[in-house]
């Protein structure tokens, strides 16, 4: 049975239905105490590289190009992504991010990548 993967901003309250809470930002979110975040995993290798992250912030109007670059990075991290899916023993994963607009970020790209691996 494939995992249920949802996206949530880290500033939202943790919920019992979150399952495995995975921070998918390379940098720790501002204003969030680690003990309050209830983060189970923080796989930095699955986040965009520092170079790609900086490139995207300078080229926000080139989202489709960012997606291609990030997908290319993720292909080299397949083993780490599969390990993440195995750790989600409840088969529910919540991808946590601090970005203001999660729909226009790396998070949907990662979600799609994980779902593809898990199918």
N, CA and C atoms as an extended XYZ file, in Angstrom:
357
Properties=species:S:1:pos:R:3:atomname:S:1:resname:S:1:resid:I:1 pbc="F F F"
N         0.852       -1.189        0.000 N   UNK     1
C         0.000        0.000        0.000 CA  UNK     1
C         0.891        1.244        0.000 C   UNK     1
N         0.678        2.142       -0.947 N   UNK     2
C         1.507        3.341       -1.010 CA  UNK     2
C         1.297        4.246        0.203 C   UNK     2
N         2.343        4.973        0.532 N   UNK     3
C         2.269        5.918        1.649 CA  UNK     3
C         1.367        7.089        1.280 C   UNK     3
N         0.734        7.654        2.281 N   UNK     4
C        -0.014        8.895        2.117 CA  UNK     4
C         0.955       10.015        2.454 C   UNK     4
N         1.193       10.886        1.489 N   UNK     5
C         2.164       11.962        1.678 CA  UNK     5
C         1.427       13.290        1.589 C   UNK     5
N         1.571       14.090        2.640 N   UNK     6
C         0.929       15.399        2.653 CA  UNK     6
C         1.982       16.477        2.901 C   UNK     6
N         1.622       17.696        2.581 N   UNK     7
C         2.507       18.846        2.756 CA  UNK     7
C         1.893       19.781        3.786 C   UNK     7
N         2.753       20.294        4.666 N   UNK     8
C         2.268       21.164        5.736 CA  UNK     8
C         3.363       22.178        6.058 C   UNK     8
N         2.960       23.379        6.366 N   UNK     9
C         3.949       24.355        6.832 CA  UNK     9
C         4.319       24.010        8.274 C   UNK     9
N         5.583       24.154        8.590 N   UNK    10
C         6.064       23.772        9.920 CA  UNK    10
C         5.451       24.653       11.006 C   UNK    10
N         4.927       25.801       10.636 N   UNK    11
C         4.324       26.714       11.612 CA  UNK    11
C         2.926       26.270       12.038 C   UNK    11
N         2.360       25.280       11.334 N   UNK    12
C         1.058       24.733       11.724 CA  UNK    12
C         1.257       23.772       12.895 C   UNK    12
N         0.234       23.642       13.698 N   UNK    13
C         0.304       22.738       14.861 CA  UNK    13
C         0.469       21.282       14.416 C   UNK    13
N         1.325       20.533       15.104 N   UNK    14
C         1.409       19.091       14.817 CA  UNK    14
C         0.073       18.417       15.124 C   UNK    14
N        -0.227       17.370       14.361 N   UNK    15
C        -1.471       16.638       14.557 CA  UNK    15
C        -1.170       15.145       14.631 C   UNK    15
N        -2.027       14.409       15.317 N   UNK    16
C        -1.847       12.963       15.438 CA  UNK    16
C        -1.839       12.281       14.078 C   UNK    16
N        -2.554       12.855       13.119 N   UNK    17
C        -2.654       12.236       11.794 CA  UNK    17
C        -1.473       12.574       10.880 C   UNK    17
N        -0.467       13.275       11.394 N   UNK    18
C         0.686       13.650       10.564 CA  UNK    18
C         1.564       12.454       10.203 C   UNK    18
N         1.576       11.444       11.037 N   UNK    19
C         2.477       10.320       10.799 CA  UNK    19
C         3.916       10.752       10.998 C   UNK    19
N         4.800       10.309       10.113 N   UNK    20
C         6.219       10.667       10.168 CA  UNK    20
C         6.368       12.121        9.715 C   UNK    20
N         6.866       12.972       10.598 N   UNK    21
C         7.024       14.399       10.271 CA  UNK    21
C         8.446       14.638        9.786 C   UNK    21
N         8.558       15.069        8.520 N   UNK    22
C         9.852       15.171        7.861 CA  UNK    22
C        10.082       16.607        7.408 C   UNK    22
N        11.108       17.243        7.973 N   UNK    23
C        11.475       18.588        7.552 CA  UNK    23
C        12.232       18.482        6.236 C   UNK    23
N        11.753       19.182        5.209 N   UNK    24
C        12.355       19.079        3.886 CA  UNK    24
C        12.963       20.398        3.424 C   UNK    24
N        13.363       21.239        4.365 N   UNK    25
C        14.113       22.460        4.072 CA  UNK    25
C        15.569       22.234        4.470 C   UNK    25
N        16.488       22.801        3.718 N   UNK    26
C        17.911       22.634        4.027 CA  UNK    26
C        18.292       23.394        5.300 C   UNK    26
N        17.654       24.536        5.522 N   UNK    27
C        17.954       25.356        6.699 CA  UNK    27
C        16.836       25.202        7.727 C   UNK    27
N        17.204       25.252        9.010 N   UNK    28
C        16.186       25.167       10.059 CA  UNK    28
C        15.304       26.413        9.991 C   UNK    28
N        13.993       26.260       10.108 N   UNK    29
C        13.068       27.397       10.000 CA  UNK    29
C        13.246       28.405       11.130 C   UNK    29
N        13.198       29.653       10.748 N   UNK    30
C        13.326       30.729       11.741 CA  UNK    30
C        12.150       30.717       12.698 C   UNK    30
N        12.455       30.984       13.950 N   UNK    31
C        11.403       31.132       14.948 CA  UNK    31
C        10.798       29.837       15.445 C   UNK    31
N        11.357       28.696       15.045 N   UNK    32
C        10.806       27.408       15.469 CA  UNK    32
C        11.821       26.722       16.380 C   UNK    32
N        11.402       26.430       17.591 N   UNK    33
C        12.270       25.698       18.514 CA  UNK    33
C        12.240       24.224       18.147 C   UNK    33
N        13.397       23.599       18.180 N   UNK    34
C        13.477       22.195       17.787 CA  UNK    34
C        12.564       21.316       18.637 C   UNK    34
N        12.453       21.612       19.914 N   UNK    35
C        11.610       20.779       20.778 CA  UNK    35
C        10.117       20.973       20.495 C   UNK    35
N         9.745       22.095       19.874 N   UNK    36
C         8.341       22.354       19.552 CA  UNK    36
C         7.940       21.862       18.154 C   UNK    36
N         8.926       21.552       17.327 N   UNK    37
C         8.658       21.241       15.925 CA  UNK    37
C         8.150       19.818       15.710 C   UNK    37
N         8.470       18.916       16.625 N   UNK    38
C         8.069       17.512       16.493 CA  UNK    38
C         8.492       16.930       15.140 C   UNK    38
N         9.761       17.180       14.782 N   UNK    39
C        10.313       16.668       13.530 CA  UNK    39
C        10.926       15.299       13.803 C   UNK    39
N        10.498       14.292       13.021 N   UNK    40
C        11.038       12.939       13.168 CA  UNK    40
C        12.303       12.741       12.337 C   UNK    40
N        12.324       13.350       11.166 N   UNK    41
C        13.474       13.211       10.267 CA  UNK    41
C        13.776       14.551        9.615 C   UNK    41
N        15.072       14.736        9.281 N   UNK    42
C        15.488       15.931        8.571 CA  UNK    42
C        16.529       15.517        7.539 C   UNK    42
N        16.078       14.920        6.438 N   UNK    43
C        17.006       14.416        5.422 CA  UNK    43
C        17.483       15.526        4.480 C   UNK    43
N        18.520       16.243        4.883 N   UNK    44
C        19.001       17.388        4.102 CA  UNK    44
C        19.419       16.994        2.692 C   UNK    44
N        19.847       15.737        2.521 N   UNK    45
C        20.281       15.309        1.185 CA  UNK    45
C        19.126       15.258        0.187 C   UNK    45
N        17.880       15.274        0.674 N   UNK    46
C        16.721       15.284       -0.224 CA  UNK    46
C        16.211       16.691       -0.507 C   UNK    46
N        16.841       17.684        0.088 N   UNK    47
C        16.461       19.072       -0.169 CA  UNK    47
C        17.301       19.606       -1.326 C   UNK    47
N        16.879       20.695       -1.949 N   UNK    48
C        17.714       21.263       -3.007 CA  UNK    48
C        19.093       21.648       -2.464 C   UNK    48
N        20.117       21.432       -3.273 N   UNK    49
C        21.477       21.795       -2.868 CA  UNK    49
C        21.540       23.296       -2.583 C   UNK    49
N        22.562       23.712       -1.852 N   UNK    50
C        22.713       25.144       -1.571 CA  UNK    50
C        22.787       25.952       -2.861 C   UNK    50
N        23.534       25.446       -3.843 N   UNK    51
C        23.650       26.173       -5.112 CA  UNK    51
C        22.301       26.304       -5.799 C   UNK    51
N        21.520       25.232       -5.827 N   UNK    52
C        20.217       25.282       -6.474 CA  UNK    52
C        19.252       26.162       -5.690 C   UNK    52
N        19.316       26.078       -4.397 N   UNK    53
C        18.448       26.910       -3.553 CA  UNK    53
C        18.719       28.396       -3.816 C   UNK    53
N        19.992       28.764       -3.870 N   UNK    54
C        20.356       30.163       -4.136 CA  UNK    54
C        19.958       30.567       -5.558 C   UNK    54
N        20.151       29.655       -6.516 N   UNK    55
C        19.769       29.948       -7.893 CA  UNK    55
C        18.270       30.233       -7.967 C   UNK    55
N        17.463       29.391       -7.314 N   UNK    56
C        16.019       29.557       -7.361 CA  UNK    56
C        15.580       30.884       -6.753 C   UNK    56
N        16.193       31.271       -5.643 N   UNK    57
C        15.819       32.540       -5.011 CA  UNK    57
C        16.141       33.722       -5.914 C   UNK    57
N        17.132       33.585       -6.781 N   UNK    58
C        17.491       34.643       -7.723 CA  UNK    58
C        16.676       34.569       -9.016 C   UNK    58
N        15.986       33.447       -9.243 N   UNK    59
C        15.234       33.231      -10.481 CA  UNK    59
C        13.835       32.685      -10.183 C   UNK    59
N        13.116       33.324       -9.315 N   UNK    60
C        11.790       32.831       -8.921 CA  UNK    60
C        10.829       32.723      -10.095 C   UNK    60
N        11.086       33.465      -11.148 N   UNK    61
C        10.216       33.435      -12.319 CA  UNK    61
C        10.490       32.231      -13.218 C   UNK    61
N        11.482       31.415      -12.874 N   UNK    62
C        11.856       30.264      -13.695 CA  UNK    62
C        11.565       28.950      -12.963 C   UNK    62
N        10.345       28.828      -12.463 N   UNK    63
C         9.981       27.657      -11.665 CA  UNK    63
C        10.115       26.356      -12.450 C   UNK    63
N         9.711       26.343      -13.706 N   UNK    64
C         9.793       25.099      -14.486 CA  UNK    64
C        11.249       24.664      -14.673 C   UNK    64
N        12.160       25.606      -14.804 N   UNK    65
C        13.588       25.267      -14.913 CA  UNK    65
C        14.103       24.730      -13.568 C   UNK    65
N        13.637       25.338      -12.483 N   UNK    66
C        14.004       24.850      -11.151 CA  UNK    66
C        13.561       23.400      -10.970 C   UNK    66
N        12.338       23.089      -11.386 N   UNK    67
C        11.819       21.721      -11.250 CA  UNK    67
C        12.750       20.735      -11.943 C   UNK    67
N        13.157       21.038      -13.164 N   UNK    68
C        14.054       20.150      -13.907 CA  UNK    68
C        15.379       19.949      -13.175 C   UNK    68
N        15.944       21.038      -12.678 N   UNK    69
C        17.229       20.959      -11.976 CA  UNK    69
C        17.091       20.141      -10.683 C   UNK    69
N        16.015       20.358       -9.954 N   UNK    70
C        15.809       19.643       -8.690 CA  UNK    70
C        15.520       18.160       -8.945 C   UNK    70
N        14.735       17.859       -9.968 N   UNK    71
C        14.484       16.456      -10.302 CA  UNK    71
C        15.794       15.742      -10.634 C   UNK    71
N        16.683       16.436      -11.303 N   UNK    72
C        17.984       15.863      -11.626 CA  UNK    72
C        18.774       15.570      -10.347 C   UNK    72
N        18.735       16.484       -9.398 N   UNK    73
C        19.406       16.249       -8.116 CA  UNK    73
C        18.787       15.062       -7.380 C   UNK    73
N        17.470       14.983       -7.392 N   UNK    74
C        16.795       13.908       -6.668 CA  UNK    74
C        17.138       12.526       -7.225 C   UNK    74
N        17.354       12.431       -8.514 N   UNK    75
C        17.685       11.138       -9.120 CA  UNK    75
C        18.945       10.531       -8.513 C   UNK    75
N        19.851       11.378       -8.053 N   UNK    76
C        21.072       10.863       -7.423 CA  UNK    76
C        20.859       10.543       -5.945 C   UNK    76
N        19.655       10.785       -5.427 N   UNK    77
C        19.345       10.550       -4.013 CA  UNK    77
C        18.256        9.483       -3.841 C   UNK    77
N        18.107        8.633       -4.822 N   UNK    78
C        17.040        7.629       -4.785 CA  UNK    78
C        17.146        6.739       -3.558 C   UNK    78
N        18.344        6.322       -3.212 N   UNK    79
C        18.515        5.429       -2.053 CA  UNK    79
C        18.046        6.103       -0.766 C   UNK    79
N        18.392        7.378       -0.582 N   UNK    80
C        17.962        8.104        0.616 CA  UNK    80
C        16.445        8.274        0.629 C   UNK    80
N        15.854        8.509       -0.533 N   UNK    81
C        14.398        8.651       -0.610 CA  UNK    81
C        13.712        7.335       -0.257 C   UNK    81
N        14.255        6.231       -0.738 N   UNK    82
C        13.676        4.925       -0.410 CA  UNK    82
C        13.797        4.633        1.083 C   UNK    82
N        14.899        5.033        1.688 N   UNK    83
C        15.061        4.851        3.137 CA  UNK    83
C        14.010        5.659        3.898 C   UNK    83
N        13.738        6.855        3.428 N   UNK    84
C        12.704        7.678        4.059 CA  UNK    84
C        11.356        6.972        3.988 C   UNK    84
N        11.028        6.432        2.840 N   UNK    85
C         9.752        5.728        2.693 CA  UNK    85
C         9.681        4.504        3.605 C   UNK    85
N        10.786        3.808        3.788 N   UNK    86
C        10.808        2.632        4.671 CA  UNK    86
C        10.612        3.025        6.134 C   UNK    86
N        11.121        4.186        6.525 N   UNK    87
C        11.002        4.625        7.917 CA  UNK    87
C         9.579        5.047        8.267 C   UNK    87
N         8.803        5.339        7.278 N   UNK    88
C         7.428        5.781        7.522 CA  UNK    88
C         6.564        4.568        7.828 C   UNK    88
N         6.744        4.036        9.016 N   UNK    89
C         6.064        2.797        9.386 CA  UNK    89
C         4.552        2.934        9.449 C   UNK    89
N         4.065        4.138        9.669 N   UNK    90
C         2.617        4.347        9.712 CA  UNK    90
C         2.049        4.541        8.304 C   UNK    90
N         2.916        4.582        7.315 N   UNK    91
C         2.536        4.792        5.917 CA  UNK    91
C         1.888        6.155        5.703 C   UNK    91
N         2.200        7.077        6.578 N   UNK    92
C         1.741        8.458        6.418 CA  UNK    92
C         2.951        9.347        6.673 C   UNK    92
N         3.202       10.243        5.733 N   UNK    93
C         4.352       11.141        5.811 CA  UNK    93
C         3.848       12.562        5.645 C   UNK    93
N         4.304       13.452        6.509 N   UNK    94
C         4.010       14.865        6.368 CA  UNK    94
C         5.315       15.577        6.070 C   UNK    94
N         5.389       16.168        4.882 N   UNK    95
C         6.558       16.945        4.491 CA  UNK    95
C         6.385       18.354        5.038 C   UNK    95
N         7.307       18.758        5.892 N   UNK    96
C         7.224       20.056        6.560 CA  UNK    96
C         8.152       21.060        5.899 C   UNK    96
N         7.652       22.265        5.726 N   UNK    97
C         8.450       23.322        5.121 CA  UNK    97
C         8.101       24.667        5.740 C   UNK    97
N         9.044       25.591        5.647 N   UNK    98
C         8.809       26.945        6.133 CA  UNK    98
C         8.478       27.906        4.997 C   UNK    98
N         8.560       27.464        3.755 N   UNK    99
C         8.321       28.378        2.636 CA  UNK    99
C         6.903       28.937        2.687 C   UNK    99
N         6.779       30.176        2.247 N   UNK   100
C         5.474       30.848        2.317 CA  UNK   100
C         4.481       30.283        1.323 C   UNK   100
N         4.970       29.841        0.164 N   UNK   101
C         4.094       29.290       -0.864 CA  UNK   101
C         4.551       27.870       -1.213 C   UNK   101
N         4.152       26.897       -0.429 N   UNK   102
C         4.616       25.528       -0.677 CA  UNK   102
C         4.314       25.005       -2.078 C   UNK   102
N         3.209       25.469       -2.690 N   UNK   103
C         2.851       24.981       -4.021 CA  UNK   103
C         3.843       25.411       -5.091 C   UNK   103
N         4.586       26.478       -4.836 N   UNK   104
C         5.577       26.986       -5.793 CA  UNK   104
C         6.983       26.830       -5.209 C   UNK   104
N         7.247       25.654       -4.682 N   UNK   105
C         8.540       25.399       -4.038 CA  UNK   105
C         9.046       24.020       -4.457 C   UNK   105
N        10.060       23.579       -3.774 N   UNK   106
C        10.634       22.253       -4.023 CA  UNK   106
C         9.766       21.133       -3.467 C   UNK   106
N         8.878       21.440       -2.544 N   UNK   107
C         8.155       20.400       -1.816 CA  UNK   107
C         7.242       19.558       -2.721 C   UNK   107
N         6.441       20.149       -3.626 N   UNK   108
C         5.631       19.294       -4.504 CA  UNK   108
C         6.485       18.402       -5.415 C   UNK   108
N         7.660       18.882       -5.786 N   UNK   109
C         8.561       18.091       -6.627 CA  UNK   109
C         9.049       16.873       -5.844 C   UNK   109
N         9.437       17.093       -4.587 N   UNK   110
C         9.867       15.986       -3.734 CA  UNK   110
C         8.722       15.018       -3.481 C   UNK   110
N         7.541       15.544       -3.217 N   UNK   111
C         6.367       14.689       -2.977 CA  UNK   111
C         6.115       13.784       -4.181 C   UNK   111
N         6.144       14.357       -5.363 N   UNK   112
C         5.916       13.588       -6.586 CA  UNK   112
C         7.002       12.522       -6.764 C   UNK   112
N         8.235       12.857       -6.457 N   UNK   113
C         9.346       11.920       -6.565 CA  UNK   113
C         9.145       10.738       -5.601 C   UNK   113
N         8.779       11.037       -4.371 N   UNK   114
C         8.535        9.986       -3.378 CA  UNK   114
C         7.366        9.100       -3.788 C   UNK   114
N         6.305        9.707       -4.277 N   UNK   115
C         5.137        8.932       -4.712 CA  UNK   115
C         5.492        8.013       -5.886 C   UNK   115
N         6.335        8.499       -6.787 N   UNK   116
C         6.755        7.681       -7.917 CA  UNK   116
C         7.567        6.464       -7.432 C   UNK   116
N         8.458        6.690       -6.478 N   UNK   117
C         9.257        5.592       -5.929 CA  UNK   117
C         8.396        4.581       -5.173 C   UNK   117
N         7.341        5.069       -4.552 N   UNK   118
C         6.521        4.255       -3.690 CA  UNK   118
C         5.412        3.499       -4.426 C   UNK   118
N         5.230        3.790       -5.703 N   UNK   119
C         4.128        3.164       -6.439 CA  UNK   119
C         4.486        1.780       -6.955 C   UNK   119
